[in-house]
């Protein structure tokens, strides 16, 4: 697996401590119903005149500087409840259908996050890596969600401040370390409030789904055709909930379950990373170069836990000013869990770290955080927190709640549980109140929606796909029996054929179809 694919998998297809699992939860179905009702009241069907200038705008396409791709700017209201107020500019890109065959319209893509750049994903992967028959029939289109990348990005910390933040101990052992972690999250939130105060209340998934409908209309499509991965499945399901009559062909790959309260959501994902690590360990112990030994999976897990304890006590040099402590080491390991093609790279990085050189694991952690060699960061982590903390109430009221939850997290994952429990503290001090709550999404009246789940997906556990497909009134479940995060384009002819047939012909596979 080359480094470009690893970057796409671990930092743009997204999820893990600080991404999907970033401390959102709680609330009630009643609160969610009020949120959805408010969104519908401001929808174009009920207030066409107020939003006409947005739905009727013409995009001015220009060259992107990337061969074959065009770019444009889409205007949307900052606040849909105040369509005559301030506006926001959203970055759009497309690659025209190449033919042959009848054009099927536009196919929007989103890689997840929240916080992943859809434009970057389109230009760097989907526009050249999606199956040729799909690219022949569809204009491939992406819009960076509000607050993300090129669409008026949320900003919070400088590069040096992020370097400090990513090294804070997320497995605190005493009150002083608990206070340090709490202070780090508060400083992060304060930075977002200072630098992004205007946009921070308006980056919810509901608002981004509203933007997608404006783009659908501006592109001239009667229905929305869409492929969303990871968090992108929640975005796609939210669109279907708001606009069921405008659903075309929706693929939700690596599905999230919108009905889960926070503790279940976070514990499930924690267990998912444990499952993924055990699959890695089962392979590793059969390799002569396995740095965790050649014994049992359990022994390999104990060896990794010891390594984490050792670097917590004494960080390993990396050749940079940032030594490899437990937080960065854990992030590096988690980054490699997204794709089994990264396992050889992880074995090598762990071996080097055990030998006193942490550069390999630091590189994996940097790919996850989208940190550049010059010390700058993409806004991935900022947008991720902003969306998650707005979509749902915080998981915890404070550190005492985390301490109570730690044992259940450690039961879900003896290796990652403690750190992932504390990572969910980040929304506790968020400056903007949440606007959503967990709830079931049924999207009554929508056309067939294809939900894809991978049995050993670390970031979006398989049972989430089972749940979402069951909630959706027109949901169809497609299963990939394998490792890694998401399934489309990962080497399974069975999966790719089923999805391609659905996108090109509109016929979903039989509900419950399984592939390997």
C-alpha positions in Angstrom: 0.0 0.0 0.0 1.6 3.3 -1.0 1.7 6.3 1.2 -0.9 8.2 -0.7 -3.5 5.4 -0.1 -2.5 5.3 3.6 -3.1 9.0 3.9 -6.4 8.8 2.2 -7.4 5.9 4.4 -6.2 7.2 7.8 -6.7 10.9 7.5 -9.4 11.5 5.0 -11.7 8.5 5.0 -11.5 9.1 8.7 -12.7 8.3 12.2 -11.0 7.3 15.6 -10.1 9.1 18.7 -10.7 12.7 17.9 -12.5 12.1 14.6 -15.8 10.3 14.6 -15.1 9.4 18.2 -14.8 12.9 19.5 -17.2 13.1 22.4 -20.6 13.6 21.0 -23.7 12.0 22.4 -26.6 12.1 24.7 -29.9 13.8 24.1 -33.3 12.4 23.2 -35.4 11.5 20.2 -37.7 14.4 21.1 -34.9 16.9 20.9 -33.8 15.4 17.6 -37.4 15.7 16.3 -37.4 19.4 17.2 -34.2 19.9 15.3 -35.4 18.1 12.2 -38.7 19.9 12.3 -36.9 23.3 12.5 -34.8 22.3 9.5 -37.9 21.3 7.5 -39.6 24.6 8.3 -36.8 26.4 6.6 -36.6 24.0 3.7 -37.1 25.2 0.1 -40.4 23.4 -0.2 -41.9 25.5 2.6 -40.1 28.8 1.8 -39.2 28.8 -1.9 -39.0 32.6 -2.2 -36.6 33.0 0.7 -34.1 30.5 -0.8 -34.8 31.2 -4.5 -31.6 33.2 -5.0 -29.6 30.3 -3.8 -31.4 27.5 -5.7 -31.4 29.6 -8.8 -27.8 30.7 -8.8 -25.5 29.9 -11.8 -22.0 28.4 -11.0 -19.1 30.0 -12.8 -16.8 27.1 -13.6 -13.1 27.8 -13.9 -9.9 25.7 -14.3 -8.7 24.3 -11.0 -5.0 23.9 -11.9 -5.6 20.1 -11.7 -5.8 18.5 -15.1 -9.4 17.7 -16.1 -11.1 19.3 -13.1 -13.2 22.4 -12.9 -13.9 24.5 -9.8 -16.6 26.9 -8.8 -18.0 28.7 -5.7 -21.5 27.9 -4.4 -23.3 30.5 -2.2 -25.4 29.4 0.7 -26.9 31.2 3.7 -24.8 31.1 6.8 -28.0 30.6 8.7 -30.9 28.9 6.9 -33.3 30.5 9.4 -32.1 33.9 8.1 -31.7 33.5 4.3 -31.4 37.2 3.8 -28.5 37.5 6.2 -24.9 36.7 5.9 -23.8 34.2 3.2 -21.1 31.6 3.0 -18.9 30.5 0.1 -18.5 26.8 -0.5 -15.8 25.3 -2.8 -17.1 22.9 -5.5 -15.1 20.8 -8.0 -16.2 18.5 -10.8 -14.8 16.2 -13.4 -17.2 15.9 -16.4 -18.4 12.5 -17.5 -16.0 11.0 -20.0 -18.4 8.7 -21.9 -19.3 6.5 -23.6 -22.8 5.9 -22.6 -25.7 8.2 -21.6 -24.8 10.7 -18.9 -26.6 9.9 -15.6 -26.2 13.3 -14.0 -23.9 14.2 -11.1 -22.4 11.9 -8.5 -21.4 13.7 -5.2 -18.7 12.2 -3.1 -17.7 12.7 0.5 -14.9 10.9 2.3 -16.1 11.5 5.9 -14.5 12.9 9.0 -16.3 15.1 9.7 -13.6 17.4 8.4 -12.3 15.6 5.4 -12.0 17.7 2.2 -14.4 16.3 -0.4 -12.7 18.4 -3.1 -9.3 17.0 -2.2 -10.8 13.5 -2.1 -12.3 14.0 -5.6 -9.2 15.4 -7.2 -6.8 13.1 -5.4 -8.7 9.8 -5.5 -12.3 9.5 -6.6 -12.0 11.4 -9.9 -9.2 9.1 -11.0 -9.7 6.0 -8.9 -13.4 5.3 -9.1 -14.3 2.6 -11.6 -14.1 3.8 -15.2 -17.7 2.9 -16.0 -18.9 5.1 -13.2 -16.7 8.0 -14.2 -17.9 7.6 -17.8 -21.6 8.1 -17.0 -21.5 10.6 -14.1 -20.0 14.1 -13.6 -18.0 13.4 -10.5 -18.7 16.3 -8.1 -17.5 17.3 -4.6 -18.2 20.2 -2.3 -16.1 20.9 0.8 -18.6 21.1 3.7 -19.0 24.4 5.4 -16.1 25.0 7.8 -13.9 22.5 6.0 -10.7 23.0 3.9 -11.6 25.5 1.1 -15.1 26.3 2.4 -14.5 29.0 5.0 -12.5 26.6 7.3 -12.8 26.5 11.0 -9.5 27.5 12.6 -8.4 26.9 16.2 -4.7 26.5 16.9 -1.4 27.4 15.2 0.9 24.6 14.1 3.2 24.8 17.2 0.1 24.8 19.4 -1.2 21.7 17.6 2.1 20.0 18.1 1.7 20.6 21.8 -1.9 19.5 21.8 -1.3 16.2 20.1 1.4 15.3 22.7 -0.8 15.8 25.7 -1.1 12.5 27.7 -4.6 11.1 27.0 -4.3 8.3 29.6 -3.9 10.5 32.7 -2.5 8.7 35.7 -3.0 11.3 38.4 -4.9 14.5 39.1 -2.2 16.7 37.7 -2.4 14.8 34.3 -6.2 14.9 34.4 -6.0 18.7 34.9 -3.5 19.1 32.0 -5.7 17.1 29.6 -8.8 19.1 30.6 -6.9 22.4 30.2 -5.7 21.3 26.7 -9.3 20.6 25.6 -10.4 24.0 27.0 -7.5 25.8 25.2 -8.5 24.1 22.0 -12.1 25.2 22.4 -11.1 28.7 23.3 -8.9 28.9 20.2 -11.9 27.8 18.0 -14.1 30.4 19.6 -11.6 33.2 19.1 -10.7 32.4 15.5 -14.0 31.0 14.1 -16.7 32.6 16.2 -19.0 33.5 13.3 -19.1 30.1 11.5 -18.9 27.9 14.6 -22.6 27.7 15.2 -23.4 26.9 11.6 -21.4 23.8 10.6 -23.9 21.1 11.6 -24.6 18.1 9.5 -28.2 19.3 8.9 -26.9 22.6 7.4 -24.3 20.7 5.2 -27.1 18.4 4.0 -29.1 21.6 3.1 -26.1 22.9 1.2 -26.0 19.6 -0.8 -29.6 20.1 -1.9 -28.8 23.6 -3.1 -25.9 22.2 -5.1 -28.1 19.4 -6.5 -30.5 21.9 -7.8 -27.8 24.2 -9.2 -26.2 21.3 -11.0 -29.6 20.6 -12.7 -30.2 17.2 -11.1 -33.7 16.2 -10.1 -32.4 13.7 -7.6 -29.2 13.5 -5.6 -26.8 10.7 -6.4 -24.1 10.2 -3.7 -21.4 8.1 -2.3 -20.5 8.8 1.3 -17.9 7.1 3.4 -17.7 6.9 7.2 -19.2 10.2 8.6 -20.3 10.8 5.0 -22.9 8.1 5.6 -24.4 10.1 8.4 -24.4 13.1 6.1 -26.1 11.1 3.4 -28.7 9.6 5.7 -29.4 13.1 7.1 -30.0 14.3 3.5 -32.4 11.4 3.0 -34.2 12.3 6.2 -34.6 16.0 5.1 -35.3 15.4 1.4 -36.6 11.8 0.9 -38.3 12.6 -2.4 -35.0 13.9 -3.8 -33.0 10.7 -3.1 -31.5 9.2 -6.2 -28.8 6.5 -5.8 -27.2 6.8 -2.4 -24.3 4.6 -1.3 -23.5 4.8 2.4 -20.2 2.9 2.9 -18.8 2.3 6.4 -22.1 3.3 8.0 -22.6 5.2 11.2 -25.6 4.6 13.5 -27.4 7.9 14.2 -29.5 6.4 16.9 -26.8 5.7 19.4 -26.2 7.7 22.6 -22.6 8.7 23.2 -21.4 6.0 25.5 -22.6 3.3 23.2 -21.2 5.0 20.1 -17.8 5.5 21.7 -17.6 2.1 23.3 -18.6 0.4 20.0 -15.9 2.2 18.2 -13.4 1.4 20.9 -14.3 -2.3 20.5 -13.9 -1.9 16.7 -10.3 -0.9 17.1 -9.6 -3.8 19.4 -11.1 -6.1 16.8 -8.9 -4.6 14.1 -5.8 -4.8 16.3 -6.4 -8.5 17.0 -6.7 -9.1 13.2 -3.4 -7.2 12.8 -1.8 -9.2 15.6 -3.0 -12.5 14.3 -1.2 -11.7 11.0 1.8 -10.2 12.7 2.7 -13.2 14.9 3.0 -15.3 11.7 5.6 -12.9 10.2 9.3 -13.4 11.0 9.7 -9.6 11.5 6.8 -9.2 14.0 8.0 -6.7 16.7 5.3 -8.0 19.1 6.6 -11.5 19.1 5.6 -14.7 17.3 3.4 -16.2 20.1 -0.3 -15.6 20.6 -2.5 -12.6 19.8 -2.9 -12.0 23.5 0.8 -11.9 24.0 1.2 -9.5 21.2 -1.4 -7.3 22.8 0.5 -7.4 26.1 3.6 -6.4 24.3 2.0 -3.4 22.7 0.5 -2.3 26.1 4.0 -2.5 27.6 5.4 -0.4 24.7 2.8 2.2 25.4 3.6 2.3 29.1 7.3 2.5 28.3 7.0 5.5 26.0 4.6 7.1 28.4 7.4 7.0 31.0 10.2 7.8 28.7 9.4 9.1 25.1 11.5 7.8 22.2 13.5 10.2 20.0 12.2 10.8 16.5 15.0 13.0 15.0 12.7 16.0 15.5 11.8 18.2 18.4 8.8 16.1 19.0 9.6 12.8 20.8 7.3 9.9 20.6 5.2 9.7 23.7 2.2 7.5 24.4 -0.3 9.8 22.7 1.5 10.1 19.4 2.4 6.4 19.5 -1.2 5.3 20.0 -2.3 7.6 17.2 0.3 6.1 14.9 -1.0 2.6 15.6 -4.6 3.6 15.2 -3.8 5.2 11.9 -2.6 1.9 10.5 -5.7 0.1 11.6 -7.8 1.6 8.8 -6.2 -0.5 6.0 -4.6 -3.9 6.2 -2.3 -2.7 3.5 -0.6 -0.6 6.1 0.2 -3.5 8.4 3.8 -4.0 7.0 4.5 -0.3 7.6 3.2 -0.6 11.1 5.4 -3.6 11.9 8.4 -1.7 10.6 7.5 1.4 12.6 7.0 -0.5 15.8 10.2 -2.4 15.3 12.1 0.9 14.9 10.4 2.4 17.9 11.3 -0.5 20.1 14.9 0.0 18.9 14.8 3.6 20.0 13.7 5.4 16.8 10.1 6.7 16.9 10.2 8.4 13.4 8.0 5.7 11.7 5.2 5.9 14.2 5.4 9.7 14.2 5.0 9.7 10.5 1.8 7.6 10.8 0.5 9.9 13.5 1.2 13.0 11.3 -0.7 11.4 8.4 -3.7 10.9 10.7 -3.6 14.5 11.8 -2.8 15.8 8.3 0.3 17.6 9.5 2.7 18.8 6.8 6.5 18.6 6.9 6.7 22.3 7.5 4.7 22.0 10.8 1.4 23.3 9.5 -1.9 21.3 9.8 -4.9 21.0 7.6 -8.1 22.1 9.4 -9.3 18.5 9.7 -9.2 18.3 13.5 -10.7 21.7 14.0 -13.7 21.0 11.7 -14.1 17.6 13.1 -14.6 18.9 16.6 -16.7 21.8 15.5 -19.2 19.5 13.6 -19.3 16.8 16.2 -19.7 19.1 19.2 -22.6 20.9 17.3 -24.4 17.8 16.1 -24.8 16.2 19.5 -24.4 17.0 23.2 -21.1 16.3 24.9 -20.5 12.8 26.2 -19.4 13.9 29.6 -20.1 16.7 32.1 -16.5 16.6 33.3 -13.5 14.4 34.1 -15.3 12.6 36.9 -17.8 11.2 34.3 -14.8 9.9 32.3 -13.3 8.2 35.3 -16.5 6.3 35.8 -16.7 5.2 32.2 -13.0 4.1 31.9 -13.6 0.5 33.1 -16.3 -0.2 30.5 -14.0 1.2 27.8 -11.1 -0.9 29.0 -13.4 -4.0 28.8 -14.2 -3.1 25.2 -10.5 -2.7 24.4 -7.7 -3.4 26.9 -5.3 -1.7 24.6 -7.1 1.5 23.4 -9.9 1.8 25.9 -8.5 4.2 28.4 -7.2 6.7 25.9 -10.4 6.6 23.8 -12.5 7.1 26.9 -10.6 10.3 27.7 -10.6 11.5 24.1 -14.3 11.9 24.3 -13.9 14.8 26.8 -13.2 17.3 24.0 -16.8 18.6 23.6 -17.3 19.2 27.3 -16.1 22.8 27.2 -17.2 23.6 23.7 -18.3 27.3 23.3 -21.3 26.6 21.0 -24.4 24.8 22.3 -25.3 21.6 20.4 -28.3 21.6 18.0 -28.9 17.9 17.4 -29.4 14.6 19.3 -29.2 10.9 18.6 -32.3 9.6 16.8 -33.4 6.9 14.3 -33.4 7.9 10.6 -36.1 6.2 8.5 -36.3 8.5 5.5 -39.8 7.3 4.6 -40.5 7.5 0.9 -36.9 7.5 -0.3 -35.7 5.4 -3.2 -33.6 2.3 -2.3 -30.5 3.3 -0.3 -27.5 1.0 -0.3 -25.7 0.6 3.1 -22.3 -1.1 3.1 -20.6 -2.6 6.2 -17.3 -4.3 6.7 -17.2 -7.0 9.3 -13.9 -6.0 10.9 -14.1 -2.3 10.3 -12.2 -0.5 13.1 -13.9 2.9 13.0 -17.5 2.2 12.0 -18.3 -1.3 13.5 -20.3 -3.6 11.3 -23.3 -3.6 13.6 -23.7 0.1 12.8 -24.4 -0.7 9.2 -26.8 -3.4 10.2 -28.6 -0.9 12.4 -28.7 1.9 9.8 -30.0 -0.3 7.0 -32.7 -1.5 9.4 -33.7 2.0 10.3 -34.0 3.3 6.7 -37.4 2.4 5.3 -35.7 1.6 1.9 -32.3 0.5 3.2 -30.4 -2.5 1.7 -27.4 -4.0 3.5 -24.3 -5.1 1.6 -21.6 -6.8 3.7 -17.9 -7.1 3.1 -16.3 -9.9 5.2 -12.9 -8.4 5.7 -10.6 -5.9 7.4 -10.2 -2.2 7.1 -12.4 0.9 7.0 -15.1 1.0 4.2 -15.3 -1.5 1.3 -15.8 0.2 -2.0 -12.6 0.3 -4.2 -10.6 -1.9 -1.7 -10.1 -4.9 -3.9 -13.3 -6.9 -3.7 -14.8 -7.5 -7.1 -18.0 -8.6 -5.5 -18.4 -5.4 -3.6 -17.4 -3.2 -6.5 -19.7 -5.0 -9.0 -22.7 -4.7 -6.6 -22.1 -1.0 -6.0 -21.3 -0.2 -9.7 -24.5 -2.0 -10.8 -26.5 0.0 -8.3 -25.0 3.3 -9.4 -25.2 2.6 -13.2 -28.6 0.7 -13.3 -30.3 1.7 -10.1 -30.7 -1.9 -9.0 -29.4 -2.6 -5.5 -28.1 -6.0 -4.6 -30.4 -8.4 -2.6 -30.7 -7.2 1.0 -28.1 -9.1 3.0 -25.7 -9.9 0.2 -22.3 -10.9 1.5 -18.9 -10.5 -0.3 -15.3 -11.3 0.6 
